[in-house]
Amino acid sequence: MLRFFDTREIALEALERVFAARLTAATDAAETSVRAILADVRERGDAAVLDYTRRWDFPRAERLRVPLEAIEAAAMRVRQDAALWETLNLAAERIRAFHEKQRRQSWFDATSTPGETLGQIIRPLGRVGVYVPGGTAAYPSTVLMTTIPALVAGVRSVALTTPPREDTGLPPDGTLAAAFLAGVQEIYAVGGAQAIGALAYGTDSIPRVDKIVGPGNVFVNLAKRLVFGTVGIDMLAGPSEVAVLADASADPETAAADILAQAEHDALASALVATPSRAFATAVTAALERQIQTLPRADIARRALQGNSYLVCTQTLEEAAEVISRYAPEHLHLDVAEPWGILGRIENAGAILLGPYTTASHGDYLVGPSHTLPTAGCARFASPLSVDDFVKRTSLLYLDRKAAERLAPDVARFADLEGLEAHRRAALRGAMPETEPPA
């Protein structure tokens, strides 16, 4: 099912080009449609959003916002399963505890250089839009993994959008219950590129936001990319990806299970197995074929494996680590005899799962770090969703008269170098004010 490569026959640079093209065709085909949807939402607002919702999600849609009583009722239904409610609470507690450790403080330094005060002011964003996927599955885990870091950061207003079910016109109970548990009450039953457009541009029903976060399919990611600049975005997160770095000690059944856990998300999901063991490569291929037979979402998983997934045999474990870094996966499972020993060789990955017992499923649901991770090679430059995504930094600069005079000649020389006379004059004038500015 996986496209096979051997590094004895293909250069790593050529292999990297293969990886880079894994979503290009789907992206190119969807971009025209996404641009049209965004333009329509920007022009017609609620009317356009309702039209797309009726066309693709719920034919009888009449409103966008989910009533508070519907959120509370969904939470009550879920709460009837005491064990499930306890699990949701455990997940929320662990996610909150992890992200509390990421909080930053403003700082000011007035001691290093006489007459200068430098600093950085940390403030939470005012309003954030969170996109939670839906459609063929429900993702209450994503609700917790995206909204809790925002609330920990101190964001005052969190708006959540997610597709409605086609039978009720409301999001799934689990999604609403997770939002209730997190403390989010502003929820819109809207999915796809139209949800991103509504959050970015604002409509009568959906006030615009400052930043949009959350994973989604190729249409959602394209929309996020296209509205960037009008609003901020976290990253391009989705479709799902997993890579397995394995040696001869790895269990092929465990590796196959981890791969299928991500492949079942989306037909555009991607997987990579990199190993120096030919025996493992043969065994994991057989394990995938066995396990997929009994999956309810086998058709989706099979299309993901056949269309966007790879098996690479390398000459050494170190070379396999380089293959992984060139792929830059969302999830990486280090299923090798000495995972801590090879960890330093991994340059690019959204989340690294060490050892045979730490599966991507553990990370997706419960362990603590947000499972909203960079995909499509974006782990080369992007990081997992964190509290940092929900704050902004403002630089603070203060010079007294003596400090300004001391720096002015150097500033003027820089201005001369760049040919900016007004800059030079301003620096020299700023060093000689008529009166001392207040501290």
Secondary structure as UniProt FT lines:
FT   STRAND          3..6
FT   TURN            7..9
FT   HELIX           12..20
FT   TURN            21..23
FT   HELIX           24..44
FT   HELIX           46..56
FT   TURN            59..60
FT   HELIX           68..79
FT   HELIX           82..100
FT   TURN            101..102
FT   STRAND          107..109
FT   TURN            114..115
FT   STRAND          116..124
FT   STRAND          127..131
FT   TURN            135..136
FT   HELIX           140..153
FT   STRAND          157..161
FT   TURN            166..168
FT   HELIX           173..182
FT   STRAND          186..188
FT   HELIX           192..201
FT   STRAND          211..213
FT   HELIX           218..227
FT   TURN            229..230
FT   STRAND          231..233
FT   STRAND          241..246
FT   TURN            248..249
FT   HELIX           252..263
FT   TURN            264..265
FT   TURN            267..268
FT   STRAND          270..275
FT   HELIX           278..292
FT   TURN            293..294
FT   TURN            296..297
FT   HELIX           298..308
FT   STRAND          310..313
FT   HELIX           317..327
FT   STRAND          331..335
FT   HELIX           339..343
FT   TURN            344..345
FT   STRAND          351..354
FT   TURN            356..357
FT   HELIX           360..365
FT   TURN            376..377
FT   HELIX           378..380
FT   HELIX           387..390
FT   STRAND          391..399
FT   HELIX           401..418
FT   HELIX           421..430
//
